Amino acid sequence: MKIIDACGLTCTFCHNEGTPVAADNVGKSVETFQSAGRTGRVSIYARANGAAFLPAPVAPDDGYVSALVALRQALGATELHLTGGEPTLHAGLPKLLALARTAGFRVCMTSNGERGAEQMAACAEAGLDRVNFSVFGTTPAELAAVQHTRYRNPVRAARKLDALRAAIAAAVEHGITASANVVVPDASHIDRVHRLLDEYAPQLSVRLLNSLDEGQTSIDAIEQVLAARGAVAEARYVTAGVSGCRTAYRLPEGRRVYFKQIRPVRLPETCAGCRFNNGTDCQEGFYGVRLYRDQQGRYQVGICIQRMDLCRPLDAFLASSLPAEIRRFRALDHARLTAELSQYPATDSQDKE
């Protein structure tokens, strides 16, 4: 669920969960939505993905709970992952967490840590299970290098890094499982990634993510990093019915690092005729459903950030064939994976790393 659009970073590879940056599109019609504007933030797919609404903050109210319960019942969902924008900028974050827990969800979050130090104690009390911290640099220069040119300011970047480190420390202090997500766009970032691994791996789990916008170039860079570290693959974690998966690597010193990537998963009916349904253009596959709140207060359900034209109002989604297709595909994928992987030893399916 995208709970807020606001964000204090301007990362050049951001997909912003598929929606246009709200602050850059105030008063604009659907036909004139833009993917970048005065804020310096980007939404890399927004120019061509058919997004037809602007996002609004999610309110911790009965409508929010009803939307979650409806999706849990329709899809058998048990985990809610909060995203943005930057979730810690949402003043009602702890309340959103607590309500989601009462609705039957394990709740996780992705954050760049902007207000994490202020929010983590209340988030822990509200039941936050895990936070994936997005880490883009260990030095102000490294962070500034992946920001919009207007914001490549080392003083500003230093403040953002201080906030991130304080947020990570607060999460660990309050018993929230923490990991570091590191996007690796291309080989020019290899030295940065080595420094990130050296700084963060001893404290918390590190996951290397390929940049969707850079494709194979990004994957090749990650593989170079792993080879240079002497990493040996030892486990693969796959969730049936969605494209996200990760491989665990053991480093010579005993630490674990994860490579999170996309496997070629498509909904058999909905994705069949899509123009992106090939080996190069479909960058995320079917990653799962995303829940949004638009500026008219309606909840919208999306299934693809490259095809936001497939978003439907919640009631329309529930009345469509999509929930049944998603459940059916998940069951078939689980059966196939079980058959294929039965020859390998099982690992703990509840591993939170």
N, C-alpha and C positions, 0 to 999 in steps of 0.2 A: 504494500500500500504506500502510495506517495502521499505523505501527510502534509508536506509544505513544499513550496517551490523556491523560497528564498535560500540563498547560499552566498557566503562571503568569499568563495574562491571562483576563479574564472578558467578552470582547466580546459585546455584546448581540445581534449578528446571526449568531453562529457556528452552523454546521450540524454541526460535529464529525464530519464524514464519515458522518452518519446514525445513529451509535450513541449510546446514552445516555451521560452522563458517568459513568464507572465508579465514582468515589469517592462519588457521590451515590446509588448504587444497590446498594451492598454488602449482600448478604443478601436483597435483594428478589426476588420472583418476577417472571416476565415480565409478568404481569397488573398489577403495581404499579410497573413502571418509570416514572420521572418525567423530564421534560425539563429541570427546574431544581431545585436543592436548596441545601444549606448551603454548598457551595463558591462559589456565585455564578456559576458557569459555566452556559451554556445549550447545548442541542442543539435547534434550533428545530423540527425535524421529529419528534423522538423520541416525543412524546406520542401521535402518530397514525400513525406510519409502519410499525408492526408489527415493530419490532426485537425479536428473540427471543434475543439474547445480549449479554453485556457484553464489551467489548474487553480484550485483555491485551497487554502488550509482546511484540513479535516477538523471538525468540531467534535469534542468528546461528549456526545449527546446520544439520545435514543436512536437517532437515525444511523449513527455510526455503528452502534451495537447491532441494530437490525440488519445492516448490510453484512456485517461479519457473520452473524448467525445464518443468514440466508446462503452465503457462500459455503460455510462449513457444511450445511445440510445438503447443498446441491452437489458439492465436489468431494465431500469427505475430507476436507482440509483440516489440518491440525496445527500448522505453523504459520504464523503471520510475521512477515519481514517488513519492517518500517524503513522507508527510504525518503528521498527528497529530490531536489534541494538538499538541505542539511537538517535532519530531524531535530538536533539539539537546539535549533533556533525556534522550535515550536514551544510556546510557553505552557501549553497543556500536555506536553509529552508524558509525564508520569500518569496523568489521568487516562490518556489514551492506552497506555500500557496496562493499567489496572483493569480497565473495562474489557480489553481484549482477553486478559486472563480469565475474567469471569465468564466470557463468552466461549471459553474452552480451548484457547490457543496457547501454545508455547510461542513466546514473542522474542524476536531478534531484531537487530538494527544495523544499518550501515551508516557510518558517521566519519566526518573529517575532524571531529573533536572541537568545533568552534566554541560551544558552550558546554562541553562535556564535563569539565571540572565542576561546574555549577549544578549540573543535572544528574550526575551518576548516583549520588546517594539516594535521591528520590526515585530514580529509575530502578535501582536495586530493590528498594522497598516495595515498589509497584510490581516487581516480578520479572524484570528484564533478564532473559536467559543468556544472551550472547550479544556482543557488539563487534562488528567487523570494522576496524578503523582503516580508512583510506589514507595511505601514506605515499606522498609524492616526492619526498626529499628529506635528507638529513641535515642539509645546510640551506640557508636562505637562497643561495644562488641556484641550487638544484630545484627548490620549489618554484622560484620565480621563472625558471626556464620553461615550465609547462603551463604558465599563466598567459593570459592575454597580454599583448605588448604594453598596453597602458598600465599594467599592474606588475611589471617586472621590477619591483621595488624591494631591495633586500631588507629594508626596515620593516615593511609590511609583511614580507614573507617570514621574517624572524618572529613576529608576533603570532602568526598562524602556527608556526612550528612549536612555539612555547605552549600555545593552547592545546595542541595535539598531545604533546608529552604530558601535560597536566591531566588531560582527559584519560589517557591510557593509565596513568598512575591511579587516578580515582576509580576507574573500573576495576583494576586489580585489587585495590584496597577494599572495595565493597563486595568482592566475591563474584563479579560478573566475568564470565568466560570471555576473553579478549583475543582477537587475532588482528594481524596487519595485512591489509590487501594492498599489493603493490602492482600497479599497471606498468607494463613494459612495452612502450610503443615500437621501439626499434633498437638496433645495435648501438646507437649513440648513447643509449641509456644504460649500457651494461655496467660501466664503472659505478654509476649511481646505485644500481641494484646491489652490487657487491657491498657498498657502504651501508645500504639499508639492511641487508642481511646481517652484517656485523653488529649494527646498532640494535636491531629489534629482535632478532631470532632468540637471543638468550632470555628475553622477557616474556615473549608471547609467540603464538603460532604465526608463521609468515606464509602468506599465499600469494603466489605470482600469478597475475592475470594478464592475458593477452588483450591488446587493444582491438576492439571490434572494427574500428575504422582502418587499422593497418593490416589486418588479415595475417597472411603467412609470414610477412616480415616480422611481425611481433612475436609469433610463435617461434621462429628461428632464433630470435634474440634470447628468449627464455631458455631454449635448449642449449644455447651457448653458455649461458650463466650456469646452468646445472652441470654441464660437462666440466666447466672450469673449476667448480666446487667439488668435483668427484662424487656427485650425488648418484645414489643407486635407488631405482624405483623398488618399492616394497609392498605397496597396497594401492588399490584403486577403489574409489567410492563413487557409486553410481546410484542416482535416484530414478526409479522407474517412472516413465511417462513425461519426463522433462529433459532438456538438453544439457543442463549444467552437470558437470562431474569434476572430480579432482583426483590427481595421482599424488600419493605421498612418497617423498624421496628421503632417504637417510643420508645425512652428510657424514664424512669420516669421523668427525668429533662426536657423533651420536645424535645431533639435533635433527629434527624433522622439518622439511620444507614441502609445501604443497604447490602443485601446478594446477590451477583451476582453468578449465577450458570448456569448449562447447563440443558436444557430440552431435552428429547429424540426425536430429529428431524432428519429425514433422507430424502434424495432425493429418491423418490419412485422408480426410475429406476436405476440411477447410483449406489446407495448404496445397492440395493437389494441383490446382490451376493457378497458383500464385506466380507472378512474374519473377519472384526472387527464388523460386524453388529449384535451385541448382547448386552445384558445388562451390560456387564463388560468391554469389550475391546474397544468399541467406546467411547472415552473420551470427544470428543468435538462435535460430531454430525455434522450437516451441519451448520457451523457458518457464512457462507457467502463466497463471493469470495475474494481472495487475489491477488493483482497484484505485480509482481516482475520485476526487470530488471536484466538480466543475464550478465555475463562478456563478452558476444559477442554483447551486446547492444540490445538484443531482449527483448520484454516484454513477460512475461509468466503469465498465469492465473491459480491459484490453487483453489481447492475447499475443501481440507482436508490436515491438517498438518501431519496426520498419514499416508496419502496416497499421497505423493508427486509425485508418478508415474502417478497420474491423471492430473498433470500439463500439460498445452498445450500452445504453442505459441499463442499470442493474436489472430492472424488471424485464426488459427485452432479452437480456442475456439469459436470465433464468427460464424464460418461456421458449427459448430457442433450442435447437438440437445440440448446441455446443457443450453443455454440461455432460450430457450422455456420451458424446463423442470423446470428451476428455477422460471420463471415467473408464470407458471401454478401452481406449488406447493405453491407459495406464496399466490396466489388467493384462492386456496382451503383451505389453513391453516387459512387465514384471515376469510373466511366464517365460518369455523368450530369454531374458537375462538370466533367470534362474537355471534354465536348461543349459545355456552357454557356459555359465560360470560354476556349475556344480562340481566341476573337476578341481576347482581351486579351494584352498582352505578359507573358511569364513573368518571375517574380522568383526569387531564390535560394531553393529549397525547404529549404535547410539553415539559413536565417537563424535564429539562436538568440535574437533579441530578442523 
